[in-house]
Amino acid sequence: MKSFGNVLIIGDSYSTFKGFNPDGYAYWYPQCESKPPKTDVEKVSETWWHQLISETESNLILNESYSGSTVCSTERESIPGTHFNLRADRMISNGFFKKNRIDTIFIFGGTNDSWIDSPIGDIKYDQITEDDIKMILPAFSALISKLKAASPNSRIIPLINCDIKNAVADGFEEICRHYELTYIKFETIDKLFGHPNRKGMKQIKDAVKNIL
């Protein structure tokens, strides 16, 4: 069977599940803490990523997903210091990519950036500053660039949500083309309260699995 090999996921709530992300990370599935369940996803085996790993005989090395997190550094005030670039920087500085052979990196974000109206900015591919990282598109480009440098043999596969601002989705797509990445731009995902339900999780998994 074809496999994605050793997998790293960098994501937000869509890829969380209680007990399956780094300690202390906020999660959304199976439910938000102190809140009633809002989707029918009750088991980790129902998440898109767990189904994918199981059905392709891949090996999940780390699910680096934090509920509510943004790609850029314009974040939710309630969870500062959780954005994708900062977490990638931390993995790099901690030697994660030197200690682990990663074959595939899935990036699934941008939803919270859209929801909280983070500035979109213009696409940049070099000389990206900390001020640029405050904006979605240059932050996404910076994230791809630093992951490619840190793990040059990894296949990077961004997943682009269907319910984000058109300018963000189109910008992500253009950046993926620039870096010659395989990516998925979803037209629809079945959801409840803005988050994939069982049907939506299967839709995501099927689309990603079809890459093989």
Secondary structure as the mmCIF struct_conf table of DSSP 4:
data_model
#
loop_
_struct_conf.conf_type_id
_struct_conf.id
_struct_conf.beg_label_comp_id
_struct_conf.beg_label_asym_id
_struct_conf.beg_label_seq_id
_struct_conf.end_label_comp_id
_struct_conf.end_label_asym_id
_struct_conf.end_label_seq_id
STRN STRN1 ASN A 6 GLY A 11
BEND BEND1 ASP A 12 ASP A 12
HELX_RH_3T_P HELX_RH_3T_P1 SER A 13 SER A 15
TURN_TY1_P TURN_TY1_P1 LYS A 18 GLY A 19
BEND BEND2 PHE A 20 ASN A 21
TURN_TY1_P TURN_TY1_P2 ASP A 23 GLY A 24
BEND BEND3 TYR A 29 PRO A 30
TURN_TY1_P TURN_TY1_P3 GLU A 33 SER A 34
BEND BEND4 LYS A 35 LYS A 35
BEND BEND5 THR A 39 ASP A 40
BEND BEND6 LYS A 43 LYS A 43
HELX_RH_3T_P HELX_RH_3T_P2 VAL A 44 GLU A 46
BEND BEND7 THR A 47 THR A 47
HELX_RH_AL_P HELX_RH_AL_P1 TRP A 48 THR A 56
TURN_TY1_P TURN_TY1_P4 GLU A 57 GLU A 57
STRN STRN2 ASN A 59 SER A 65
TURN_TY1_P TURN_TY1_P5 SER A 67 GLY A 68
BEND BEND8 VAL A 71 SER A 73
TURN_TY1_P TURN_TY1_P6 GLU A 77 SER A 78
BEND BEND9 ILE A 79 ILE A 79
TURN_TY1_P TURN_TY1_P7 PRO A 80 GLY A 81
HELX_RH_AL_P HELX_RH_AL_P2 PHE A 84 SER A 93
TURN_TY1_P TURN_TY1_P8 ASN A 94 GLY A 95
HELX_RH_AL_P HELX_RH_AL_P3 PHE A 96 LYS A 99
BEND BEND10 ASN A 100 ASN A 100
BEND BEND11 ASP A 103 ASP A 103
STRN STRN3 THR A 104 PHE A 108
HELX_RH_AL_P HELX_RH_AL_P4 THR A 111 TRP A 115
TURN_TY1_P TURN_TY1_P9 ILE A 116 ASP A 117
BEND BEND12 TYR A 125 GLN A 127
HELX_RH_AL_P HELX_RH_AL_P5 GLU A 130 ILE A 133
TURN_TY1_P TURN_TY1_P10 LYS A 134 LYS A 134
BEND BEND13 MET A 135 MET A 135
HELX_RH_AL_P HELX_RH_AL_P6 ILE A 136 ALA A 150
TURN_TY1_P TURN_TY1_P11 PRO A 152 ASN A 153
BEND BEND14 SER A 154 SER A 154
STRN STRN4 ARG A 155 ILE A 160
BEND BEND15 CYS A 162 ILE A 164
HELX_RH_AL_P HELX_RH_AL_P7 ASN A 166 HIS A 178
TURN_TY1_P TURN_TY1_P12 TYR A 179 GLU A 180
STRN STRN5 ILE A 184 LYS A 185
BEND BEND16 GLU A 187 GLU A 187
STRN STRN6 LYS A 191 LEU A 192
TURN_TY1_P TURN_TY1_P13 PHE A 193 GLY A 194
STRN STRN7 HIS A 195 PRO A 196
HELX_RH_AL_P HELX_RH_AL_P8 ARG A 198 LYS A 209
TURN_TY1_P TURN_TY1_P14 ASN A 210 ILE A 211
#
